Amino acid sequence: MESSLTRAEWTALAAAHRERIDRLIGPYLADRRRGASHPVVDFLFTYYAARPAQVTRWHPGFGVTLADARRHYAGLRGYTVDDAGSATVSAAHLAAKVDLLDATLAITEATAARSPRLGCFGLHEWAMVYRTDDKRHPHPLRLGSAGTDAVVERSSLRCTHFDAFRFFTEPARPRNVTALTRSDAVANEQPGCLHATMDLYRYCLRLSPLIGSDLLADCFELALTARELDMRASPYDLTGVVDMAGRPYEPVPIETPEGRARYVAEQSSIAERGAILRERVVADCRHLRSRVTGPESAARRGPVE
């Protein structure tokens, strides 16, 4: 359904979006401009190959026309601006993203159809430094190399996310319950995985500006929460590193029963929030796909098993 926003309406929404992102990562953005890095938040930009402007810039999503928006949206990827200066995401841009929509639907629908598995305890980060001196972060290991290796050796590696598994060290890979490959990612992805939840932010980034920035911001906020747990449960000692509110990161010592229980509790909460957002991503992608091929064709696609 088409809609339109006056200049006053869309500029207010754009300002509110920028303020929301600033509340989440304002200190990080200021430090980044000075050349500083952050071992937790950096991941959301470096690993996902995103620029802060891609997160802070507001987009209404496909089907919304912005009045008097030439100065702000002319020349932006995906937009068309008419003679009156109204901007909207073009149908041509939507048509060009059909393959991406289908790929996103395949993995999000398949993931949503599965029950969350919560027994991995974030050991993927431990497996990435197993029996190696080549750490992925500059921070020391809380338990040292030998202590870290011992945790891996007395644990069961149950990673289901290929983009984490591919960074396992060679000695760690055979220890994983499943030998993961890129080609079977859709068959293995499951909603309890922190990285599967963080990837909702990736999907919104890739589909922007077709998907509105309200959903992108929701997925970004949850990705930040998931990334914080990811690193708090990692083998790294983050002493001296603080979150966006200036609080030190409290480690989740998954080498202990108490730490594992805490990890599962936080992981479960993130998975529940992720399930809601995943359904929104699926709904938006289905709607966008129907705008290309028609609702009957979209219905015939059905969910991916």
VOGU-3710 file (C-alpha; in Angstrom, 3 decimals, decimal comma):
1> messltraew> 0,000/0,000/0,000  1,419/3,332/-1,084  1,693/6,218/1,364  3,297/9,627/1,554  4,864/11,813/4,205  5,124/15,585/4,320  8,525/17,156/4,833  7,675/17,927/8,455  6,616/14,336/9,062  9,612/12,571/7,529
11> talaaahrer> 12,211/14,973/8,925  10,822/14,372/12,419  11,051/10,607/11,899  14,587/10,924/10,547  15,678/13,006/13,534  14,132/10,532/15,984  15,966/7,684/14,275  19,331/9,468/14,494  18,705/10,223/18,157  17,882/6,577/18,829
21> idrligpyla> 21,125/5,353/17,261  23,041/8,041/19,133  21,574/6,798/22,409  22,754/3,292/21,555  26,286/3,997/20,302  26,907/7,749/20,500  30,189/7,373/22,466  31,421/4,793/19,968  30,696/7,056/17,006  32,536/9,944/18,660
31> drrrgashpv> 35,540/7,742/19,463  35,531/6,265/15,970  35,797/9,741/14,447  38,956/10,188/16,539  40,368/6,933/15,218  39,666/4,801/18,291  38,312/1,256/18,174  36,089/-0,822/20,428  36,397/-4,624/20,676  32,658/-5,166/21,057
41> vdflftyyaa> 30,901/-2,553/18,918  33,436/-2,537/16,065  32,193/-5,968/15,012  28,829/-4,540/13,955  30,589/-2,374/11,388  33,798/-4,196/10,436  32,448/-7,746/10,195  29,242/-6,604/8,520  31,148/-4,182/6,251  28,863/-1,313/7,215
51> rpaqvtrwhp> 29,439/2,394/7,597  27,833/4,262/10,502  25,944/6,395/7,967  24,128/3,266/6,779  22,709/2,867/10,272  22,136/6,499/11,187  20,467/7,549/7,900  16,703/7,088/7,974  14,772/5,354/5,187  10,989/4,963/5,084
61> gfgvtladar> 11,020/1,701/3,127  9,544/0,819/-0,248  6,187/2,320/-1,127  6,529/5,560/0,860  6,911/8,896/-0,906  8,766/11,719/0,840  7,668/15,222/-0,124  10,272/17,941/-0,756  13,173/15,496/-0,281  15,391/16,201/-3,296
71> rhyaglrgyt> 18,259/17,689/-1,294  18,411/14,731/1,073  17,639/11,750/-1,184  18,570/12,644/-4,774  21,466/10,461/-5,830  21,081/7,952/-3,019  21,199/4,323/-4,119  17,739/2,995/-4,876  15,874/6,315/-4,917  14,120/8,179/-7,660
81> vddagsatvs> 13,108/11,843/-7,364  10,308/13,343/-9,454  10,034/16,846/-10,903  8,239/18,076/-7,779  11,138/16,943/-5,580  9,358/13,969/-4,014  11,579/10,948/-3,350  10,731/7,257/-3,227  12,551/3,960/-3,524  12,201/2,893/-7,139
91> aahlaakvdl> 10,462/-0,185/-8,503  13,578/-0,838/-10,574  15,652/-1,094/-7,404  13,158/-3,531/-5,927  13,247/-5,671/-9,073  17,037/-5,752/-8,930  16,927/-7,236/-5,418  14,726/-10,269/-6,146  17,578/-12,768/-5,669  18,559/-11,137/-2,379
101> ldatlaitea> 14,944/-11,205/-1,202  14,676/-14,899/-2,051  17,948/-15,728/-0,285  16,885/-13,771/2,790  13,514/-15,484/2,878  15,111/-18,906/2,499  17,303/-18,570/5,560  14,945/-16,559/7,772  11,926/-18,786/7,109  13,968/-21,932/7,704
111> taarsprlgc> 15,432/-20,537/10,919  12,042/-19,388/12,198  10,614/-22,873/11,664  13,088/-24,478/14,085  13,223/-24,594/17,864  16,127/-22,737/19,479  19,089/-24,785/20,675  20,729/-23,223/23,696  23,607/-25,550/24,556  26,518/-23,969/22,686
121> fglhewamvy> 27,582/-21,689/25,588  29,314/-19,304/23,186  32,237/-21,689/22,721  32,778/-20,585/19,128  35,060/-17,771/20,342  37,026/-20,318/22,381  37,325/-22,606/19,351  38,798/-19,726/17,361  41,830/-19,582/19,678  42,143/-23,292/20,440
131> rtddkrhphp> 45,768/-24,461/20,294  47,021/-21,315/18,613  48,821/-18,133/19,588  47,013/-16,211/16,845  44,238/-14,389/18,718  41,455/-12,542/16,925  41,468/-9,690/19,469  44,353/-7,861/21,179  43,082/-8,580/24,685  44,632/-11,313/26,847
141> lrlgsagtda> 42,871/-14,603/27,517  41,214/-14,778/30,935  42,463/-18,310/31,583  45,603/-18,189/29,484  46,214/-20,424/26,467  46,408/-23,699/28,396  43,297/-22,918/30,444  41,372/-21,923/27,321  42,372/-25,128/25,540  41,287/-27,174/28,556
151> vversslrct> 37,783/-25,640/28,489  37,411/-26,570/24,815  38,669/-30,097/25,419  36,209/-30,858/28,200  33,281/-29,268/26,321  31,126/-30,291/23,398  31,294/-27,837/20,495  27,794/-27,443/19,085  28,125/-24,472/16,732  25,420/-24,299/14,034
161> hfdafrffte> 26,532/-21,073/12,319  28,934/-21,477/9,412  30,246/-17,909/9,582  31,480/-18,644/13,103  32,622/-22,199/12,377  34,796/-21,081/9,467  37,030/-19,192/11,916  37,635/-22,244/14,117  41,261/-23,307/14,273  42,131/-26,484/12,398
171> parprnvtal> 42,373/-28,550/15,624  38,970/-27,249/16,768  36,944/-28,042/13,645  36,783/-31,835/14,096  35,521/-31,260/17,639  32,313/-29,616/16,410  29,264/-31,894/16,436  28,525/-30,908/12,821  30,991/-30,181/10,019  29,410/-27,020/8,652
181> trsdavaneq> 29,661/-25,718/5,085  28,405/-22,606/3,356  26,107/-24,636/1,135  24,198/-26,175/4,047  23,811/-22,964/6,068  20,044/-22,866/5,493  19,742/-26,442/6,754  21,670/-25,752/9,971  20,781/-22,210/11,053  18,667/-22,092/14,222
191> pgclhatmdl> 17,169/-19,260/16,281  19,090/-19,886/19,506  22,354/-18,893/17,843  23,540/-15,388/18,757  25,014/-14,909/15,309  21,804/-15,966/13,574  20,100/-13,196/15,548  22,849/-10,670/14,769  22,462/-11,512/11,087  18,961/-10,021/11,111
201> yryclrlspl> 20,789/-6,692/11,204  22,856/-7,859/8,215  19,724/-8,677/6,209  18,221/-5,256/6,909  21,456/-3,565/5,900  21,601/-5,422/2,617  17,960/-4,733/1,809  18,073/-1,063/2,772  16,453/1,210/1,607  13,702/-1,275/0,680
211> igsdlladcf> 13,243/-2,114/4,368  12,485/0,805/6,672  14,948/2,063/9,256  12,628/1,306/12,163  13,195/-2,422/11,616  16,893/-1,884/10,931  17,245/-0,020/14,235  15,404/-2,742/16,150  17,658/-5,418/14,646  20,763/-3,304/15,251
221> elaltareld> 19,858/-2,809/18,903  19,375/-6,542/19,427  22,578/-7,303/17,512  24,425/-5,013/19,928  22,968/-6,902/22,896  23,902/-10,238/21,318  27,410/-9,057/20,513  27,908/-7,927/24,104  26,981/-11,392/25,392  29,156/-12,925/22,683
231> mraspydltg> 32,235/-11,127/24,004  31,367/-11,301/27,704  31,224/-15,101/27,351  34,376/-15,234/25,239  37,806/-16,296/26,546  39,030/-12,694/26,393  39,737/-10,510/29,407  37,904/-7,224/28,727  39,170/-5,483/31,849  39,248/-1,754/31,142
241> vvdmagrpye> 36,677/-1,944/28,328  33,331/-0,282/29,011  29,947/-0,359/27,321  28,147/2,625/25,837  26,940/3,687/29,296  30,486/3,628/30,661  29,972/0,402/32,632  32,611/-2,352/32,610  31,599/-5,517/30,806  30,767/-8,222/33,316
251> pvpietpegr> 32,260/-11,542/32,174  30,065/-14,618/31,797  32,452/-17,419/32,874  31,056/-20,274/30,815  33,759/-22,542/32,194  31,642/-22,731/35,380  28,120/-24,136/35,934  26,948/-20,721/37,159  28,371/-19,022/34,088  26,722/-21,499/31,750
261> aryvaeqssi> 23,363/-21,028/33,445  23,706/-17,253/33,100  24,677/-17,600/29,445  21,642/-19,758/28,642  19,308/-17,319/30,425  20,612/-14,337/28,448  20,798/-16,357/25,229  17,162/-17,432/25,655  16,016/-13,836/26,130  17,872/-12,752/22,999
271> aergailrer> 16,392/-15,659/21,029  12,863/-14,687/22,089  13,396/-11,106/20,964  15,049/-12,343/17,785  12,067/-14,546/16,924  9,790/-11,503/16,908  12,154/-9,502/14,713  12,736/-12,455/12,393  9,018/-12,680/11,745  8,993/-8,974/10,907
281> vvadcrhlrs> 11,879/-9,450/8,473  10,042/-12,376/6,871  6,811/-10,382/6,614  8,570/-7,398/5,032  10,436/-9,605/2,560  7,272/-11,457/1,590  5,493/-8,151/1,034  8,360/-6,801/-1,059  8,507/-10,021/-3,068  4,789/-9,756/-3,769
291> rvtgpesaar> 5,296/-6,265/-5,163  7,591/-7,760/-7,801  5,747/-10,932/-8,776  2,228/-10,381/-7,414  0,637/-11,782/-4,282  -0,491/-15,051/-5,899  3,027/-15,919/-6,999  4,407/-15,021/-3,571  1,847/-17,268/-1,919  2,816/-20,167/-4,211
301> rgpve> 6,448/-19,831/-3,080  5,468/-20,875/0,426  7,941/-21,133/3,289  11,263/-22,867/2,873  11,283/-26,249/4,610
//
